[in-house]
Amino acid sequence: MTDFHTHILPGIDDGSQNLEETRRLLAQELQQGVTHILATPHFYAGRDTEEHFFRKRERALAAVREALAADKDIRREVTPSSDPCSAEMRVEAEQKMSADADANHTDKTRSRVLHTNDETVQAGGLPGRLETAGGGNLPEPETTKSSGAGKKTVPEIRAAAEVYYFPHMGEADILPRLCMEGGNLLLVEMPFVQWTESMYRDVEKIIRKQKLTVMLAHVERYREFQKDKGVWNAVFDLPLYPQINAGSLLRFRSRGFVLKFLKAGHKVLLGSDCHHSEYRPANLAAGREVIRKKLGEEVLREMDLLGEELWEHAGK
């Protein structure tokens, strides 16, 4: 089982703030049967430089992999229960933070992102070969099996990013570096506004011209802003993958839309969008159970097969 959207890396964004919190989130993931985790910290082009972002991500990923190598069975971690009301408030706060980023896309920032001179990129660093500050390659993720159980006790973690949309994004040469390690899967967070034709064209360029595989983050969170569904429909006619947050299946106000979206036949990937073990936990199992009860096991099976295919072959 794969979690395609997490904020599990410590101290890099509004997700986990330290290794102990990351351990609790990892314990939740493993307790639910998650074996593959895509770490997707926020990247806002108008707030951060690429060099700074990659340095933070590399440092956080190295710390997590080192901790996992030292303790290969973290399932014993005690995980607190979640508070749905608190989670709702924090989701809304994050949505406002993303929307506020729109005001920071100055011409200077666009120029920097579209035609980067970032030394970390020019040095030849590629997805899947993150390097430490000292120049050495980071250790590969451990996948040790527990005795007799035949199940992984340490998940495979790959770094990526949740990239917030910016104008002319389709022409940005930095995007491949923000994809999943070893592949071309890019998680894009769209604006929390009415989508426009220029936004559609940018997404299309990412797919058609840059040849990247686009996954749209938490699609259920944009629908209320789409009074005109024209661009919305056009975007989902593109060959991309909508990502749904498992938590949206646990809330009445979003569950109906998600189930209808799944019934329409969209090839959906599931993510927890976990930030904190208490108020925004890893909750794939609970979301999957709703799908199983409402739509049947076959929907989950197809979702898992798609996830396995993308994890193994996206960009290869």
Summary of the structure (lengths in Angstrom):
residues: 316
radius of gyration: 18.6
end to end distance: 20.5
largest distance: 58.1
contacts: 1038
relative contact order: 0.17
helix: 46%
strand: 13%
